[in-house]
Every structure is written in structure tokens, then in C-alpha cells.
């Protein structure tokens, strides 16, 4: 019994920390831009296949390829904000449809150029081998990934609590008209937010890609996790996102390693979210506040 509980807690912690990287950007978009970014799924395959593109087509090594991918990500994000989000801000249906199409286009492009038989693999392993922690046997790469996730989340929290830009973003997330009145550059902060949300996803994907499955449609799997965490935590609230990530991580660990049904991982998380929303419709934390 003790070993089982320890097993769930260890894997729940590791998975929950990595889920933080998956969901943090989506939560920020919901909290600051106040849109349900249906195109968020494109970030995941673009990170992996974008890096692979530079390696395969231009013969670059890993680091220059990652740099090239990051530049592409920033350009795409800026274009999405400029030509979709800003232009169709008041037309929610058109905006959500356009964002969804971006994700579908990236998925289909990756599937056409690099089908699953391509065997895409990025050697971004920081630490090979496994660690045995009590009854649990975990790849060292995932342990490193979970620690990086905690550090990055802490840095994001410090940014929003301690810096002028972070405080301005928090003010913007609560009251846009008042933010304009006091002189906050709304457009600049929106652009900053679109850039910030890329960081957790890029780091997270580069950390887990040597361990987890890579295929063109993987973005939708991560998107589901991000949505569940954001809704459970309270749309846009980072503290709620942190708590929700570990709750869903533990739920997934229980279903995968105790019940023995990995197919039911997302179903169990969905049931958890539904039950909590019945009791607390706003989620774990206030969706009106970024922190």
C-alpha cells in the first residue's frame, strides 16, 4: 500500500510538473488576451518538426536548428497576433476558426513532409538512463524536465509579481480600459504575452521528445491536457494552473500505473474537472486574476 502511494506521488509529481510547461502558455493567453486559443496545438509539432526541418533540409546541427526553430516560432506568433487576433478581436467565431486552421495547417504540413514513418528524433537528452526512486523507475530525462518546469514556473511567477512589465500585464488582464487610461502600452504587452507563451512549450517539448512519442497530430493530445488544466485551475490564473497540473498529473499516474488503463487517462481527468466544476464553477482559483 505504501509503495503504491509513493509510486503515484512520484509519477504524479513528474507528470504534473511537465504538464505545467504544456499548460502555462495556454493559461497566460486565456488570462491576458481573454481568448480561447484553439490554435495553441500548433506550437507542439512546430517545435519538433521545425527543428527537424533545419536539421534535415539544411544539414544544420542540433543547436543552430533549435535557434532557427525558435526564430520561426516567434515570427509565426507575431503574424498570428498581428493578422488574426488583433484584426478579428471583436469577431470571436472568425478568430477561433482562423486559429484552429493554423493548427490544422501545421499538422497537415508536418504529416505530408515528415510522415510518422520518417522516425523523427531529436537528440535533446540532457541525462540518459533511469533513476530508481523507491518502487518507481523513471527516465532521468523526465526528472530533469520536471525540475526545469518548476524553475521556469517560478521565474514566470517572479516576473508577474516583481517586474514592472509583469505587473502591467496583470493590470491589463483585469481591466483593459483602465490600463489604457493610465498609459499602459496594451499592444506592446499583448505582443510580449504572445512571445512569452512560446517559452514553456518549446522547452517542454525539447525535454520530452527523446522520451515521449513524436507524431504530427501530437499537438491535440497536449492541447487537451492544457485545456483541462486551464479550466480546472480557473482560466488564466497561474496559481490555479500550478495546482491543477499536479492534480491531473496524479490522476493520470493513478490510471496509468495503478488501474493499468492508460487509455482512460484523459477520461479520468475530464471526470475530475467536471466534478470540481460542479462544486466550484469558477475552478480552483479566480479566473478574473492572473495570479
C-alpha atoms as one frame of an Amber mdcrd trajectory, in Angstrom:
protein
   0.000   0.000   0.000   2.777   2.424   0.933   4.695   1.558  -2.240   1.584
   2.196  -4.331   1.000   5.614  -2.776   4.686   6.517  -3.206   4.532   5.333
  -6.820   1.529   7.573  -7.548   3.072  10.581  -5.819   6.404  10.284  -7.642
   4.920   9.840 -11.107   2.183  12.354 -10.334   4.794  14.937  -9.423   6.903
  14.319 -12.525   3.960  14.306 -14.917   2.291  17.255 -13.204   5.447  19.359
 -13.454   5.801  18.616 -17.164   2.107  19.355 -17.687   2.842  22.782 -16.243
   5.034  23.513 -19.245   2.270  22.264 -21.526  -0.489  24.383 -19.982   1.246
  27.510 -18.724   1.207  29.286 -22.089  -2.442  28.461 -22.728  -3.357  29.768
 -19.286  -1.486  33.023 -19.943  -3.317  33.559 -23.238  -6.655  32.957 -21.536
  -5.733  35.305 -18.688  -4.248  38.189 -20.659  -5.768  38.127 -24.142  -9.065
  36.663 -22.919  -9.341  34.312 -25.884  -9.649  30.537 -26.038  -6.656  29.900
 -28.292  -7.798  26.904 -30.372  -4.619  27.197 -32.421  -2.419  26.505 -29.403
  -1.943  22.918 -30.627   0.311  24.056 -33.481   3.125  25.022 -31.084   3.962
  21.420 -30.199   4.558  19.900 -33.649   6.169  23.111 -34.890   8.750  22.853
 -32.102   9.748  19.307 -33.009   9.270  19.310 -36.768  10.592  22.848 -37.121
  13.855  21.770 -35.512  13.924  18.611 -37.633  13.327  20.703 -40.761  16.506
  22.713 -40.220  18.479  19.568 -39.442  17.165  17.538 -42.373  16.815  20.158
 -45.102  19.789  22.398 -44.307  22.092  19.887 -42.650  22.483  22.007 -39.509
  23.479  20.593 -36.147  21.054  20.492 -33.230  21.723  23.862 -31.577  21.556
  26.011 -34.765  18.422  24.082 -35.740  16.796  24.885 -32.403  17.719  28.552
 -32.833  16.192  28.544 -36.311  13.019  26.914 -34.981  12.726  29.485 -32.188
  13.031  32.332 -34.697  10.307  30.739 -36.840   8.091  30.322 -33.762   8.443
  33.984 -32.830   7.702  35.105 -36.394   4.622  32.882 -36.671   3.363  34.027
 -33.275   3.795  37.683 -34.230   1.969  37.157 -37.526  -0.883  35.359 -35.763
  -1.305  38.228 -33.343  -0.999  40.951 -35.979  -3.159  39.485 -38.729  -5.623
  37.342 -36.770  -6.019  38.212 -33.118  -5.781  41.987 -33.449  -7.801  42.123
 -36.669 -10.651  39.821 -35.602 -10.705  40.656 -31.900 -14.415  41.524 -31.954
 -15.384  38.638 -34.243 -14.858  35.692 -31.927 -16.137  32.999 -34.279 -13.869
  34.096 -37.142 -10.899  34.395 -34.795 -11.319  30.950 -33.251 -11.827  29.401
 -36.686  -8.682  31.072 -38.040  -6.624  29.917 -35.054  -7.920  26.384 -35.421
  -6.972  26.410 -39.108  -3.402  27.393 -38.220  -3.066  24.311 -36.030  -4.556
  22.078 -38.727  -2.265  23.510 -41.400   0.862  22.900 -39.303  -0.253  19.355
 -38.516  -1.006  18.528 -42.140   2.239  20.091 -43.374   4.241  18.034 -40.868
   2.314  14.892 -41.796   2.914  15.477 -45.530   6.618  16.310 -45.350   7.590
  14.052 -42.458   5.067  11.212 -42.043   5.270   9.084 -38.947   7.429   6.559
 -40.837  10.106   9.250 -41.050  11.131   8.423 -37.497  11.703  11.999 -36.344
  14.006  12.063 -33.331  15.800  14.935 -31.651  18.829  14.146 -29.526  17.972
  16.631 -26.783  18.685  14.215 -23.954  20.336  16.022 -21.057  20.743  12.931
 -18.907  20.385   9.366 -20.165  19.454   6.320 -18.166  16.922   5.780 -15.401
  16.576   6.554 -11.719  15.053   4.146  -9.241  13.146   6.040  -6.579  11.568
   3.523  -4.258   9.256   1.381  -6.390   9.342   3.814  -9.314  11.680   3.579
 -12.281  11.770   6.905 -14.131  13.864   8.134 -17.068  16.364  10.691 -15.813
  15.333  12.972 -18.660  11.820  13.286 -17.190  13.214  14.055 -13.743  15.319
  16.822 -15.274  12.264  18.001 -17.197  10.164  18.234 -14.040  12.845  20.242
 -12.225  13.231  22.590 -15.191   9.447  23.019 -15.211   9.414  24.057 -11.552
  12.251  26.531 -12.055  10.627  28.032 -15.146   7.251  28.346 -13.417   8.970
  30.070 -10.507  10.636  32.525 -12.887   7.294  33.261 -14.543   5.728  33.879
 -11.135   8.552  36.245 -10.168   8.158  38.058 -13.477   4.469  38.746 -12.824
   4.969  39.622  -9.161   8.203  41.624  -9.152   8.750  43.285 -12.541   7.076
  46.373 -13.965   6.152  44.588 -17.173   4.711  41.679 -15.222   2.619  43.946
 -13.024   1.428  45.810 -16.126   0.351  42.517 -17.712  -1.564  41.631 -14.539
  -3.273  45.015 -14.595  -4.106  44.526 -18.264  -5.603  41.105 -17.598  -8.024
  42.614 -15.075  -9.114  45.854 -16.756  -8.151  46.810 -20.319  -9.854  50.274
 -20.460  -8.299  51.388 -17.163  -4.908  50.095 -18.314  -5.118  52.305 -21.395
  -6.093  55.321 -19.302  -3.062  55.058 -17.023  -0.735  54.840 -20.029  -0.028
  51.133 -20.345   1.003  50.169 -23.881  -1.614  47.477 -24.455  -0.380  46.402
 -27.893   3.183  46.013 -26.671   2.084  43.867 -23.732  -0.127  41.694 -25.912
   2.823  41.079 -28.213   5.026  40.307 -25.202   2.475  37.789 -23.960   2.352
  36.051 -27.340   6.138  35.693 -27.169   6.184  34.535 -23.534   3.763  31.677
 -24.089   6.190  30.102 -26.548   8.929  29.548 -23.974   7.341  26.825 -21.780
   6.107  24.866 -24.799   9.446  24.964 -26.617  11.417  23.989 -23.522   8.906
  21.305 -22.547   8.812  19.671 -25.974  12.590  19.637 -26.358  12.838  17.937
 -22.957  10.245  15.210 -23.507  10.752  14.473 -27.206  13.518  11.889 -26.547
  11.142  10.003 -24.224   7.572  10.511 -25.461   6.010   9.674 -28.817   6.506
  12.044 -31.745   3.876  12.238 -34.500   2.263  15.079 -36.478  -1.014  15.018
 -34.533   0.558  15.107 -31.076  -0.400  18.760 -30.606  -4.033  17.849 -29.996
  -3.124  15.473 -27.168  -1.190  18.210 -25.398  -3.931  20.724 -26.215  -6.492
  18.576 -24.376  -4.251  18.490 -21.310  -3.741  22.266 -21.490  -7.484  22.924
 -21.735  -8.336  20.612 -18.841  -5.689  22.214 -16.629  -6.655  25.771 -17.570
 -10.359  25.146 -16.952  -9.739  23.290 -13.697  -7.317  25.917 -12.398  -9.533
  28.861 -13.331  -8.988  30.237 -16.823  -5.890  32.397 -16.815  -4.930  32.027
 -13.145  -1.329  30.832 -12.835  -1.624  29.650  -9.222  -4.679  27.626 -10.173
  -2.791  26.256 -13.184   0.014  25.022 -10.925  -2.386  23.223  -8.583  -4.452
  21.789 -11.448  -1.344  20.470 -13.234  -0.346  18.330 -10.268  -3.916  17.171
  -9.659  -4.204  15.934 -13.227  -0.672  14.520 -13.084  -1.617  12.425 -10.044
  -4.878  11.383 -11.697  -3.017  10.243 -14.809  -0.428   8.410 -12.706  -3.185
   6.583 -10.820  -4.967   5.499 -14.000  -1.785   4.521 -15.799   0.163   2.713
 -13.112  -2.440   1.523 -10.590  -5.611   0.912 -12.596  -3.460  -0.095 -15.554
  -5.561   1.652 -18.200  -3.534   4.427 -19.908  -6.380   4.824 -22.427  -8.530
   6.288 -19.662  -6.037   8.937 -18.553  -7.792  11.867 -20.226 -11.237  10.473
 -19.411 -10.371  10.325 -15.723  -9.002  13.880 -15.854 -12.177  15.052 -17.594
 -14.338  13.467 -14.889 -12.187  15.138 -12.219 -12.629  18.534 -13.888 -16.392
  18.050 -14.229 -16.805  17.083 -10.576 -14.795  20.050  -9.322 -16.605  22.482
 -11.634 -19.946  21.276 -10.271 -18.738  22.131  -6.776 -16.751  25.222  -7.758
 -17.843  26.556 -11.189 -15.041  29.153 -11.396 -12.368  26.496 -10.977  -9.757
  26.222  -8.250  -8.744  29.895  -8.400 -10.338  33.141  -9.590 -10.312  33.406
 -13.372 -10.512  37.206 -13.046  -6.963  37.341 -11.716  -3.725  36.281 -13.416
  -2.121  35.487 -10.060
